Amino acid sequence: MKGIVSLSEASLLALHSMVLLAQHDSGPLTIKQMAEKTASSEAHLSKVMQRLAKINLVDSIRGPNGGFYLKNPIELVTLLDIYQAIEGPLEEGSCFNKNGVCPFKNCIFGGLIDKMRHEFRQYLSSKTLKDLVEKSQSDR
């Protein structure tokens, strides 16, 4: 069954790690540092970061002073970019039925599901890493 949205552990790790990198402007962060701050497995986080590197959201430096850093300015990276790097394209308009096809002319949920998906997409596409860094600084 298709859900409204999918927020896997990997996508949550990607989102949180990217915000950590955006907040950290004094050089790269290691997997160990990010895993400690997100209370996650270094192995799982490493796989997530490799996926983000594959689509050029982050890059890494090897060695004792190495780690991951953002490849793009924080005002250009949206939460949708990060989400879709892990989960794939965010679909709108597909039915909950296993095959994704609604058997009725009008959705029995009255468009609620599409509205929720649309609002989620709008939120992710409207928020940049810069927005979240600024919010976290004002919360202190």
Disulfide bonds with the S-S distance in Angstrom:
none
